[in-house]
Amino acid sequence: MSEDKAKKFKVKKDAAPDFNFEAPVDVDNEQLVLGLLFNFPDLRTPFKIYTNYNAFAVENHKCIAWTIEQLLERRIEITPDTINSHKSEFPGTKTGTDLKYLNDLKNTFNEKHSIDAYRLFVDKLNRDNYKKQVRETHLVDLYNSLNNPHSSIEKVAANIEQMTKVLTNYDGGQMGGFKSTLDLMPSYDTAIVTRLEKKHFVSTGYNKLDRELTVGFAKGGISIIAGRPGMAKSALATNFLLRLGRLNRPSALFALEMNSVSTLDRMVAIESGISLEKIIKKRETMFPVERLAVKNAQQRIGRYPIYIDDTATMTMEKMELQLRKLVESVNIEVVFIDLFMKIQKPKHTQNKSDASAYSEMLNHVQRLAKSLGIHIVLVVQIGRKAENRIDKRPQLSDIKDSGAYEEIAD
């Protein structure tokens, strides 16, 4: 290759553009966050809870915010004069915090804003600070890796992964999974309205039982129907389904012990008042009025918002998937699992004890109830301990591995 051609392909070292790592600052928003605190005391609590002086990029604002925090801690009134007299304690620069500037902040931002609106200003302040940190640390590292001819692809990928992780973990300045009582109040007010309108209340269909359970089939709760074999556990669950259907409350059944035909046989018997034996074995002996009762019962049941899954082999993962679909499509409210012991134990618990496996499964059920906002009823069998008692009355401790059930049942 000739020297002239080689020059054309030569890459100049200074060809790469300079990158500005200095983050832009929203001075107006910082002034707004501080200025409102002079005039509106109700905004000082959210300021104290959701941010701190380190979130401010401008040095004089950092000093003012730090001084406000100290005054709030000491329960001293927030005024330009009190800030001016206490700012000397700030360990950093105090330039630009004279009394005139403080009075300008107070006089400029005197328009009332709601706490929710103020939260938005504070959230932006926190976001800007977070982006500034990412820009000045992780972005610099990534830039240096990309411009270092000796950096490996793995090094660049690691920088990107770290920056992505930091950005993904941003929680808006919140305290992890915690929420302050101030944050919780709006949802609490909504809960009170819902309670007054009885939207949270899902009746069992039995008035006496509703009084005992206080809130019926409360959303996010767990109930247990337990009994010895042949004690009508499934019949009771079926009764609940029908009563919920009459109230037009969507419900579902995981029929792990019976198929859908047997379940519908039981429903028709209850709804029509015709014996189950006659429906299954002696249908040909029915009188015309009984046949009509059965037909009408079938039509009514067909209109009830009841959904049945009689899959023979069920796992917790498959059950969760089915429930999420039902909640999204028909807003299901109550779910019955009959029998809970029939669910396959997770593969990773095969070598663990039954108690450990059921405990994990029950915790999964509890998380599902809360996250989906539904009530889940577990139908379970109890051991033979009750038969040794004089009154034969069963207790929760009669359930195998009852400790886990006691922990989650409402």
C-alpha positions as CSV (number, residue, x, y, z in Angstrom):
1,M,0.0,0.0,0.0
2,S,1.4,3.4,-0.9
3,E,2.2,6.0,1.8
4,D,-0.7,8.3,0.5
5,K,-3.2,5.5,0.8
6,A,-1.9,4.6,4.2
7,K,-2.5,8.1,5.4
8,K,-6.2,7.9,4.4
9,F,-6.7,4.8,6.6
10,K,-4.7,6.2,9.6
11,V,-7.0,7.0,12.6
12,K,-6.1,10.1,14.4
13,K,-5.9,9.8,18.2
14,D,-7.8,13.0,18.7
15,A,-10.7,11.9,16.4
16,A,-12.9,10.9,19.3
17,P,-15.1,13.8,20.5
18,D,-14.8,15.0,24.1
19,F,-17.5,13.8,26.4
20,N,-19.0,16.2,28.9
21,F,-19.5,14.3,32.2
22,E,-20.9,17.3,34.1
23,A,-24.6,16.7,34.7
24,P,-27.0,19.5,34.0
25,V,-28.7,21.0,37.0
26,D,-32.4,22.0,37.3
27,V,-31.8,25.2,39.4
28,D,-35.5,26.2,39.2
29,N,-36.7,22.9,40.7
30,E,-34.2,23.1,43.5
31,Q,-35.3,26.7,44.3
32,L,-39.0,25.6,44.2
33,V,-38.4,22.7,46.6
34,L,-36.7,25.0,49.1
35,G,-38.8,28.1,48.6
36,L,-42.1,26.4,49.4
37,L,-40.8,25.3,52.8
38,F,-40.8,28.9,54.0
39,N,-44.5,29.4,53.4
40,F,-46.2,26.0,53.9
41,P,-45.4,24.0,57.1
42,D,-47.4,21.0,55.8
43,L,-44.7,20.4,53.1
44,R,-41.9,20.1,55.6
45,T,-42.7,16.6,56.7
46,P,-42.5,15.1,53.1
47,F,-39.3,17.1,52.6
48,K,-37.8,15.5,55.8
49,I,-39.0,12.0,54.8
50,Y,-38.2,11.9,51.1
51,T,-35.0,13.7,50.5
52,N,-32.0,15.3,52.1
53,Y,-29.5,18.0,51.5
54,N,-27.1,15.8,49.5
55,A,-29.7,15.6,46.8
56,F,-29.1,19.2,45.9
57,A,-26.5,19.9,43.2
58,V,-26.1,23.7,43.7
59,E,-23.8,24.3,46.7
60,N,-25.7,27.2,48.2
61,H,-28.9,25.1,48.0
62,K,-27.1,22.2,49.7
63,C,-26.3,24.6,52.6
64,I,-29.8,25.9,52.9
65,A,-31.3,22.4,52.8
66,W,-28.9,21.2,55.5
67,T,-29.8,24.1,57.7
68,I,-33.5,23.5,57.2
69,E,-33.0,19.8,58.3
70,Q,-31.2,21.0,61.5
71,L,-34.0,23.5,62.3
72,L,-36.7,20.9,61.8
73,E,-34.8,18.5,64.0
74,R,-34.6,21.2,66.7
75,R,-38.2,22.3,66.1
76,I,-37.2,25.8,65.2
77,E,-39.4,27.8,62.9
78,I,-38.2,28.0,59.2
79,T,-37.6,31.6,58.3
80,P,-34.9,33.5,56.3
81,D,-33.6,34.9,59.6
82,T,-33.4,31.5,61.4
83,I,-31.6,29.9,58.4
84,N,-29.2,32.9,58.1
85,S,-28.3,32.6,61.8
86,H,-27.8,28.8,61.9
87,K,-26.1,28.3,58.5
88,S,-22.7,28.9,60.0
89,E,-22.8,25.3,61.3
90,F,-22.8,23.9,57.8
91,P,-19.5,22.2,57.1
92,G,-19.3,23.2,53.4
93,T,-19.4,26.5,51.5
94,K,-21.9,29.1,52.4
95,T,-21.5,31.4,49.5
96,G,-24.8,32.6,48.0
97,T,-26.9,32.1,51.1
98,D,-27.2,35.7,52.2
99,L,-30.4,37.0,53.7
100,K,-31.5,38.7,50.4
101,Y,-31.4,35.3,48.5
102,L,-33.3,33.6,51.3
103,N,-36.0,36.3,51.2
104,D,-36.2,36.0,47.5
105,L,-36.8,32.3,47.8
106,K,-39.6,32.9,50.3
107,N,-41.3,35.7,48.3
108,T,-41.0,34.0,44.9
109,F,-42.5,30.6,45.8
110,N,-45.6,31.6,47.7
111,E,-48.2,29.8,45.6
112,K,-49.8,26.9,47.5
113,H,-49.1,23.3,46.2
114,S,-50.6,20.1,47.4
115,I,-48.5,17.5,49.2
116,D,-48.8,15.2,46.1
117,A,-47.6,18.0,43.8
118,Y,-44.7,18.8,46.2
119,R,-43.8,15.1,46.1
120,L,-43.4,15.3,42.3
121,F,-40.9,18.2,42.7
122,V,-39.0,16.2,45.4
123,D,-39.0,13.1,43.2
124,K,-37.5,15.1,40.3
125,L,-34.8,16.4,42.7
126,N,-34.0,12.8,43.7
127,R,-34.0,11.6,40.1
128,D,-31.6,14.3,39.0
129,N,-29.3,13.5,41.9
130,Y,-29.4,9.8,41.0
131,K,-28.6,10.4,37.4
132,K,-25.8,12.8,38.4
133,Q,-24.2,10.0,40.5
134,V,-24.6,7.4,37.6
135,R,-23.2,9.9,35.1
136,E,-20.1,10.8,37.2
137,T,-19.2,7.3,38.2
138,H,-20.5,4.4,36.1
139,L,-20.8,6.4,32.9
140,V,-17.2,7.6,33.3
141,D,-16.0,4.0,33.9
142,L,-17.9,2.8,30.8
143,Y,-16.5,5.6,28.7
144,N,-12.9,4.9,29.9
145,S,-13.4,1.1,29.1
146,L,-14.6,1.8,25.6
147,N,-11.7,4.2,24.9
148,N,-9.1,1.9,26.3
149,P,-7.6,-0.2,23.5
150,H,-6.6,-2.8,26.0
151,S,-10.0,-3.2,27.7
152,S,-11.7,-6.6,27.1
153,I,-15.3,-7.0,25.9
154,E,-15.9,-8.6,29.3
155,K,-14.8,-5.4,31.1
156,V,-17.1,-3.3,29.0
157,A,-20.0,-5.7,29.5
158,A,-19.3,-5.6,33.3
159,N,-19.5,-1.8,33.3
160,I,-22.8,-1.9,31.4
161,E,-24.2,-4.5,33.7
162,Q,-23.2,-2.6,36.8
163,M,-24.8,0.6,35.4
164,T,-27.9,-1.2,34.4
165,K,-28.2,-2.7,37.9
166,V,-27.8,0.6,39.6
167,L,-30.5,2.2,37.3
168,T,-32.9,-0.7,37.8
169,N,-32.6,-0.5,41.6
170,Y,-33.6,3.1,41.7
171,D,-36.6,3.3,44.0
172,G,-37.6,7.0,43.6
173,G,-35.9,8.0,46.8
174,Q,-38.0,5.6,48.8
175,M,-36.9,3.4,51.7
176,G,-36.7,0.0,50.0
177,G,-40.0,-1.8,50.5
178,F,-41.0,0.5,53.4
179,K,-43.6,3.2,53.1
180,S,-44.2,6.1,55.5
181,T,-47.5,6.5,57.2
182,L,-47.8,9.7,55.1
183,D,-47.5,7.6,52.0
184,L,-50.0,5.0,53.3
185,M,-52.8,7.5,54.1
186,P,-54.2,7.8,50.6
187,S,-54.6,4.1,50.2
188,Y,-56.0,3.9,53.8
189,D,-58.6,6.5,52.8
190,T,-59.5,4.4,49.8
191,A,-59.8,1.3,52.0
192,I,-62.2,3.1,54.3
193,V,-64.4,4.1,51.4
194,T,-64.3,0.6,50.0
195,R,-65.1,-0.8,53.4
196,L,-68.1,1.6,53.8
197,E,-69.3,0.5,50.3
198,K,-68.7,-3.2,51.3
199,K,-66.6,-3.7,48.2
200,H,-63.9,-5.5,50.2
201,F,-66.6,-7.8,51.7
202,V,-67.2,-11.0,49.8
203,S,-70.1,-12.9,51.6
204,T,-69.8,-16.6,52.2
205,G,-73.5,-16.8,51.5
206,Y,-74.1,-17.8,55.1
207,N,-75.1,-14.9,57.3
208,K,-74.0,-16.5,60.6
209,L,-70.7,-17.5,59.1
210,D,-70.2,-14.0,57.8
211,R,-70.6,-12.6,61.3
212,E,-68.0,-15.1,62.6
213,L,-65.5,-14.3,59.8
214,T,-66.1,-10.5,60.2
215,V,-65.3,-9.8,56.6
216,G,-66.5,-12.9,54.8
217,F,-64.0,-14.1,52.2
218,A,-61.7,-11.1,52.7
219,K,-59.5,-10.3,49.7
220,G,-55.9,-11.3,50.3
221,G,-56.9,-13.8,53.0
222,I,-56.7,-17.6,53.4
223,S,-59.4,-19.9,54.9
224,I,-59.2,-23.6,55.6
225,I,-61.9,-26.3,55.4
226,A,-60.6,-29.3,57.2
227,G,-62.3,-32.6,58.0
228,R,-62.0,-36.4,58.0
229,P,-62.8,-38.2,54.7
230,G,-66.5,-38.4,54.1
231,M,-67.3,-35.4,56.3
232,A,-68.7,-33.3,53.4
233,K,-65.7,-31.0,52.9
234,S,-66.1,-30.9,49.1
235,A,-69.9,-30.5,49.5
236,L,-69.4,-27.4,51.7
237,A,-66.9,-26.0,49.2
238,T,-69.5,-26.6,46.4
239,N,-72.2,-24.9,48.5
240,F,-69.9,-21.8,48.8
241,L,-69.4,-21.8,45.1
242,L,-73.1,-21.8,44.4
243,R,-73.9,-19.1,46.9
244,L,-71.2,-16.9,45.5
245,G,-72.6,-17.6,42.1
246,R,-76.0,-16.4,43.2
247,L,-74.5,-13.2,44.4
248,N,-72.7,-12.8,41.1
249,R,-69.3,-12.9,42.7
250,P,-66.8,-14.7,40.4
251,S,-65.2,-17.8,41.9
252,A,-63.1,-20.7,40.9
253,L,-62.4,-24.3,41.9
254,F,-59.3,-26.4,41.4
255,A,-61.0,-29.8,41.5
256,L,-58.0,-32.0,42.2
257,E,-60.0,-34.9,43.6
258,M,-63.1,-35.0,41.4
259,N,-63.5,-34.3,37.7
260,S,-65.8,-31.6,36.4
261,V,-68.7,-33.9,35.7
262,S,-68.8,-35.1,39.3
263,T,-68.5,-31.5,40.5
264,L,-71.4,-30.5,38.3
265,D,-73.5,-33.5,39.5
266,R,-73.0,-32.2,43.1
267,M,-73.9,-28.6,42.1
268,V,-77.1,-29.7,40.3
269,A,-78.1,-31.8,43.3
270,I,-77.7,-28.8,45.7
271,E,-79.3,-26.3,43.3
272,S,-82.3,-28.4,42.4
273,G,-82.9,-30.1,45.7
274,I,-82.9,-33.5,44.0
275,S,-80.7,-36.2,45.7
276,L,-77.3,-36.8,44.3
277,E,-78.0,-40.5,44.2
278,K,-81.0,-40.0,42.0
279,I,-79.1,-37.6,39.7
280,I,-76.2,-40.1,39.2
281,K,-77.9,-43.5,39.4
282,K,-81.7,-43.2,39.0
283,R,-82.3,-40.3,36.6
284,E,-84.7,-42.5,34.7
285,T,-87.0,-42.8,37.7
286,M,-87.4,-39.0,38.1
287,F,-90.9,-37.5,37.9
288,P,-91.5,-34.7,35.3
289,V,-91.3,-32.1,38.0
290,E,-87.9,-33.4,39.2
291,R,-86.6,-33.4,35.6
292,L,-87.7,-29.8,35.3
293,A,-86.1,-28.8,38.6
294,V,-82.8,-30.4,37.3
295,K,-83.0,-28.6,34.0
296,N,-83.7,-25.3,35.6
297,A,-80.8,-25.8,38.0
298,Q,-78.5,-26.6,35.1
299,Q,-79.5,-23.3,33.4
300,R,-79.0,-21.2,36.5
301,I,-75.6,-22.8,37.3
302,G,-74.6,-22.1,33.7
303,R,-75.2,-18.4,34.3
304,Y,-73.2,-18.3,37.5
305,P,-69.6,-16.9,37.2
306,I,-68.0,-20.2,38.4
307,Y,-64.9,-21.6,36.8
308,I,-63.6,-25.1,37.2
309,D,-60.2,-26.6,36.5
310,D,-60.1,-30.4,37.0
311,T,-56.5,-31.0,35.7
312,A,-55.4,-34.2,37.4
313,T,-51.7,-33.1,38.0
314,M,-51.4,-29.6,39.3
315,T,-48.3,-27.7,40.3
316,M,-48.0,-24.4,42.2
317,E,-46.5,-22.7,39.1
318,K,-49.3,-23.9,36.8
319,M,-51.9,-22.8,39.4
320,E,-50.4,-19.4,39.7
321,L,-50.4,-19.0,35.9
322,Q,-54.1,-20.0,35.7
323,L,-55.1,-17.7,38.5
324,R,-53.4,-14.7,37.0
325,K,-55.2,-15.3,33.8
326,L,-58.5,-15.6,35.6
327,V,-57.9,-12.4,37.6
328,E,-57.1,-10.5,34.4
329,S,-60.0,-11.8,32.4
330,V,-62.9,-12.1,34.8
331,N,-61.7,-10.5,38.0
332,I,-62.0,-13.6,40.1
333,E,-62.6,-13.1,43.9
334,V,-62.6,-16.4,45.7
335,V,-60.7,-19.6,44.8
336,F,-61.2,-23.1,46.3
337,I,-58.4,-25.7,46.1
338,D,-59.8,-29.2,46.8
339,L,-57.7,-31.0,47.9
340,F,-54.6,-29.0,48.7
341,M,-52.6,-32.1,49.4
342,K,-53.1,-33.2,45.8
343,I,-50.9,-30.4,44.5
344,Q,-47.5,-31.8,43.4
345,K,-44.7,-30.8,45.7
346,P,-42.0,-28.6,44.0
347,K,-39.2,-30.6,42.5
348,H,-36.6,-28.8,44.6
349,T,-38.4,-30.0,47.8
350,Q,-38.3,-33.7,46.8
351,N,-35.6,-34.4,49.3
352,K,-37.1,-32.3,52.0
353,S,-39.6,-33.3,54.7
354,D,-43.4,-33.1,53.9
355,A,-43.6,-30.3,56.6
356,S,-40.9,-28.3,54.8
357,A,-42.5,-28.8,51.4
358,Y,-46.0,-27.9,52.5
359,S,-44.8,-24.9,54.4
360,E,-43.2,-23.6,51.2
361,M,-46.3,-24.3,49.2
362,L,-48.5,-22.6,51.8
363,N,-46.3,-19.5,51.7
364,H,-46.6,-19.5,47.9
365,V,-50.4,-19.6,48.3
366,Q,-50.3,-16.7,50.8
367,R,-48.2,-14.6,48.5
368,L,-50.7,-15.3,45.6
369,A,-53.7,-14.3,47.7
370,K,-52.1,-11.0,48.6
371,S,-50.6,-10.1,45.2
372,L,-53.7,-11.0,43.3
373,G,-56.2,-9.6,45.8
374,I,-58.2,-12.8,46.1
375,H,-59.4,-15.0,48.9
376,I,-58.1,-18.6,48.7
377,V,-59.9,-21.5,50.5
378,L,-57.9,-24.7,51.1
379,V,-59.7,-28.0,51.5
380,V,-57.6,-30.4,53.6
381,Q,-57.9,-33.6,55.4
382,I,-57.2,-34.1,59.1
383,G,-55.7,-37.0,60.9
384,R,-57.3,-39.5,63.2
385,K,-56.5,-37.7,66.5
386,A,-60.1,-36.4,66.7
387,E,-61.4,-39.9,66.8
388,N,-59.6,-40.5,70.1
389,R,-61.4,-37.6,71.8
390,I,-64.6,-38.0,73.7
391,D,-66.4,-35.3,71.8
392,K,-64.7,-36.2,68.4
393,R,-64.4,-32.5,67.8
394,P,-61.5,-31.8,65.3
395,Q,-58.9,-29.1,66.0
396,L,-56.6,-27.3,63.7
397,S,-53.6,-29.2,65.2
398,D,-55.2,-32.4,63.8
399,I,-54.1,-31.3,60.3
400,K,-50.8,-33.0,59.2
401,D,-48.0,-30.4,59.5
402,S,-50.5,-28.0,61.1
403,G,-48.0,-25.5,62.1
404,A,-47.7,-24.0,58.6
405,Y,-51.5,-23.9,58.3
406,E,-51.9,-22.1,61.6
407,E,-49.4,-19.4,60.4
408,I,-51.2,-18.5,57.2
409,A,-54.9,-19.1,58.0
410,D,-57.1,-16.1,58.7
